[in-house]
Amino acid sequence: MISDKASAANRTHIGVFGKMNAGKSSLINALVRQDVSIVSDHAGTTTDVVRKAMEIHGIGPCLFLDTAGYDDAGELGEKRSERTRKAGTQADLALILYTEDEDDHIEREWIDAFQKRKTPVIAVIAKSDQRQEEEMQALKNRIEKSMDIPVVICSSKTGEGIDALRETMVRIAGERKNTRTITGTLVKEGDSVLLVMPQDKSAPQGRLIQPQAQTIRELLEKHCMISCCAAEETAAMIANMKKAPDLIITDSQVFHEVYEVTPPETKLTSFSILFAAFKGDIEYYAKSAEEIFRLNENSKVLIAECCSHAPLSEDIGRVKIPRMLRKLAGENLQVDVSAGMDFPDNLNQYDLIIQCGGCMFNRKYIISRINQAKEAGVPMTTYGIAIAGLQGILDKVVLP
């Protein structure tokens, strides 16, 4: 059975942001024509980011992020606001709800932040059924003139302007359609591809892990000829093939073993490297890998996982990579681990960041991590590239 649990990572993320009681949940319900978010007149009903997968004609698969008000106060409110801020780093498209005609400095700050990340923004003057037409038009003109973003006036209650908002979203999403693929130009129709897939103990029983499942799906759509095997059957599988495969994609943990039996005419890469290119900046990752060999016992490394799972005894991020790094740099090398969205704000303390492939998050969020690392001046690479470098075969591996 192939799981589709992480398919949300490949959906267009649409974040809805605004002050408390601005009508964010009501707007989502109106856009999707379903009651997918709880609505109440009480401020602060949405206490955490609520994610809802939907399909919108013209956009395709998308994921709405219904967020808590970014003006929430108090100790708990600050935690909610922080969750909202992190959701902002995932948004491929942001809807900012305007509730006041005069004091919009918070909205301007959020719009500025999105524009710096090159995230398209639509300003939404909501609750038009409760406002004066002249005031709304004046606000619309002011936003368009000062912020240079599209503005839509609408009412979730009456439905006025909802179609216009949906059409604006479709237009912007279409202009920024992601055409990236996992395998890029490494394969073409008719190519023979061998997938070496040792079964991850952390994967649910009977299922393939997401990088494997998504890669198989793409190769089928590209009309490639696919063969799969476990690591220990790699040599036998190649020997039984009429011709050497055009490409071998392996789990990074068995990189060296697979490299040893890979025919010279066959390209070799890993699932982790493919996803590093699909989600992030492969050239930056490859360049940053050089820093591995400058580490010493006084260095500090961050292992950044995107999924949060119970660590195994031979976990790749928490055990295997740290062991390889300490063998190279010294046993006193400090290695920290972050999981899920718990990516540290203070990266200056680290000499190197090693990020997983990122299959559980969308590209927008992974790029935000990369930009954060670049701003801090800290090199950042990924599991697959780090392992290939540590095993001395990075120059033998193809990068998408």
N, C-alpha and C positions, 0 to 999 in steps of 0.2 A: 504494500500500500504506500503510495506517495502522499505525503502530507502537504496541505496548502496553507499551513499555519502562518508562514512568513510571507505569503503573497502580498500582505499589506505593505511590505517594504518596497514593492514595485508599483504601488498605486500613487497617483498624484495626491499629495497631501495638501488639503485645503484647511487652513487655520482660520478660526473666527475669534477675533479679539475685541475687547472693549471693556468699559467700566462695568461694575456690578449692576445688574438689572437693566443692562442696555438692550436686552432682547436677543442675545446670541443664540440661545437654545431655540427660541421661537423662529429665528431666521433659518436655522438649519432644518427644522421641521417643515417650514414653508418651501424651502428649496427642493427638498427630496420628497415632498408631499406625503410624509409619514411622521408619526409621533415617535421619533427616535431619541429625543432628548427630553428630560423632565423639565416642565415649565412651571414657574411660580412667580407671583408678584413679589415674593420676599427676596431681597437682595442676598446673594451668596448661595443660591440653591445649588449651582454647579461648584462643587468643592474641589474637584480634581479634573484633570484632562480626561474627557470622554471621547473615545475613538469609535467611529462608526463607518464601516466599509459600505460603499454604495457604488452605483453605476449612473453616470450622467451622460446622456447622449451628446456626443461631440467632444467629451473629455475622456470617456471610458472609465475604467476602474479608478475609483478615488477613495480617499480616506478623510473624512471630516474630523477635525480636532476642535471639540467644543471645550473652551477653556474657562477657568475661573476669572473673575474680574481682576484686571491688573492694578486696580486701586484698592484691593483688599488690604485691611489694616490689622494690626495686632500680631502677636507671635505666630499664630496659626495662619493668619492672612498672609504673612510674609512667605511662609512655606508654600502656600497656594500660588502666590505670585511668582515664586521661583519656578514652580512646575510650569506655569504659563510661559515664562521666559524661555525655558528649555523647549517647550512645544514650538515656540517661534523659530528655533533653529532647524526644525524639521519641515516647516511649511514651504511648499513649492509655490503656493499662492496664498496671500493673506487678505482677509476681509477685516477692515477696521470700522467698527460701528461708532458713529458720532451721536452723542446724546445731548450735547450742549452747543449752543450757538456761539458762545463767547470763549470760555476757558477750554481750549483744546490743546494745551501744551503737552499733556500726556500722549495724546494721539499723534502729535507731531514727532515726539521722541520715538515712538514705536515705528512710525513710518520711516523716519531717518534710519533707524536700525535695520529695517527690512531692505531699504534701498542700498545700504552699504553692503548687504549680503547679496545684492542683485536679485532679491525676491520681489516679484511683481505684487503691487498692492492695489486694492479697490477700496475706496472710501464709501461707506454705506450710511446714508442718512436714514436711520430706521424710525419706525413708529410714525410714519407720515400721517396716519389717521388722527394723531394727537397734536399735530403742529400746524402752524400757519404757513400757507403756500409761499408768501413773500419772504418769510424768514428762511425757509428751506432753500429757496432759490438763491438768496443772498449768501447763505452758507456754502452752497454748492459752488457758486462762482468764486468765492474766496479760496476754497480748497483747491479747485482746479488751477487757479492763478498762482497760488503760493507753493503748492506741492507737486504740480504737474502729474497728477494721477487721475484715472477715471473716477467719477463720482456718480452713484446711483441713489435715487430717492425711492424708498419702498415702504410697504407696510406688510408685516407678516400676518396681521389680523385680517386685512381685507384682500391681500394678494396683489395689491397695486404695486407695480414696479418689480415684482419678483421675476417675471419672464425677462425683463430688461437686464436684471442682475445676472440671471443665468446665462443669457446671451453674451454678456460682457465677460463672464468667467470662461465660457467656451472659446471665445475669440482669443483671449490672453493665453489660455492653456494650449490652444492650437498653435499659436505663434512660438511657444516655447516647448513644443513636443519633444520629448526625449527619444532620440533615435539610437541610443547606445545599445549595444548587445554584449552579452557575456563573453562570447568567443571572438568578437570583433572580426578582423579579417584573417584570422588564423585558419579558418576552414571555409570551404565552398561546397556547393551542392555536389554530392557524389563522393566526397572525401570519406576515408575510413578513419574512425576515431575510436581509440581504446580508452575506456575509463577504468582506472584502478581504484577500487573503493573498499578499503578495509572498513568494516562496520563499526561505527562509533558507539561505544558503550553508553554514552549519554543520550543517544537518540532513542525515541520511543520504540518499543519492540515492534518489529514488522514494518518499520518505515525507513525510508532513506532520509538522510539529513538534507537540509534545504539546498546547499550548493550543488549537491549531486542531482536532486530532483529538478531544480531549475535549469541546470545545464543540459540534462537529458531532454527536457521539453524543448529547449531552444534548438538543439541539434536535430531533433525530429522535424521541427519547422523549417530548418535549413536543408532538409532532405539528405542528411549525412547517414552513413552506414555505421551503426553504433555497436560496439562490443563492450561487455562489462565483466570484470573479474575481481576477486579479492587479491590482495598483494602477493600472497604465496603462489598464486596461479599465473602470475604475469608472464614468466618465461615460457610456460607451456602454452598459454594463449597465443603469444606471438609466434611460437613455432608452428602452431596449427593453422595460422592464417596463411592464405595463398600468397599474399604480399604484405610487406611491412606496413603498419598503419601510418597514415599521414600525420597523425597527431596522437600523443598520449597525454591524458590529463590524469594526474595522480593526486592522492591525498598527500599533503606536505610532509606528514609524519613518516612516510616511507619513500621520500624523495630519492635518497641515495640508493636504496635497494632497487628501485625502478630504473634509475639512471644506469645502473650497472648492466641491465639487460635490454636497454633501449637500442634499437638498430641505429646506425650512424645517420641514415637518411630520414629518420623520424624526428619530428619536432616534439619537445617535451615541455610541459608546463604543469601547473597545479591548480586545483579549484580555488585555493586561497589567492593565488596570483591573479587569476581571471577576475575574481570578485574585487580584488584591490584596484584593478583597472576599471572595472564596471562601476564601482562606487566612489573611487577616489582619484588620486593623482599618482599614476604609476611611475612617472619620471622622478618625482619628488621622493617617493618611497625608495626607489632604486638608489638614488644619490645618497639618501639618508642612511642606507645600509652600510655605507663605508664607515660610519661612526662606530659600528659594532667593534671594530678592531682597534679603536682608540679607548675602549673602556678599560678601567682598572679597578682595583679593590675599593677605591674611594668614590667610584661612580655610583649613580643612582638611576635606575631604569623603571619606567612605568609600563606594565602590561595592561593594555586596555581592551577588555572584552566587551562586545555589544550585547551578547545574550547573558542572562543571569541564570546559572544552573548550579546544582550541587556539585562541587568539585570532586573529580574521581582521583584514585590513587596515582594514576599516570596521566593526569590532565595536561593537555598540550601547553596551555597558557600559564598555568600555575606551577607545573612541575617540570615538564620536558624542556621548554625553552629556557627557564631560569637555570636548570642544570647545565645546559649547553653553554650559557653565558658565563656561568661561574667557572666552568672548566677552562674557558678562554681567559677571563679577566681576573679570576681569583675568588676564593670562597667567601670573602667578605663583601662582595658586590651586593648592594641593596636593591631588592626588587619589590616594588609595590604592585598591587593588582586593583583595578577598578572594574566594575561590572555594570551592565545595563547603561543607563544614562548618567551614572555617577562618575562623570568625567571631571577631574579636578579643575578648579578655576586657576590655581597657581601652578603653572607648568614650569616656571623658572627653576624649580628645585631639581629638575630631572636633566640628565645628560642625553637620554634617548627615550623615545616612546615607541613601543611595538604594539600596533593595533591589529585586531583580528580582521578577517576579510570583510566583515560588516554586512553579512547577508540579512540580518534581522532589522536593519535600519535603511532608510532611503538615502540616496546619494546626497541630498541637500544637507542632511545632518552630518554625514561623514565629512563632507567638504567643510562644514563649520568647525569640526574638530581639527582638520588640517590647517585651516586659517588661524585658529587659536594657537596651534603649535608654531606656525610660522611667525606670528606676532610676538611670541615669547622667545623666538630664536632657538627652538628646540627641534632637532631632527626627529622625523617620525617615519617609521617603516612598518611593514606588516609581517604576520606570522610566516607566510610562504616565502617571501623574499629573505627574511632573516634566517630561516632554516636553510634555504639554498646557499646563502652566503656562508653560514657557519660550516656547512658541509663541503664548501669549496666548489660548488657546481653552478653558481649563479650565472656565470658567463656561458654555461651550456644550456640554460633554460630560456625559452622564448617568452618575451613580455608582449602582451597585446598592445 
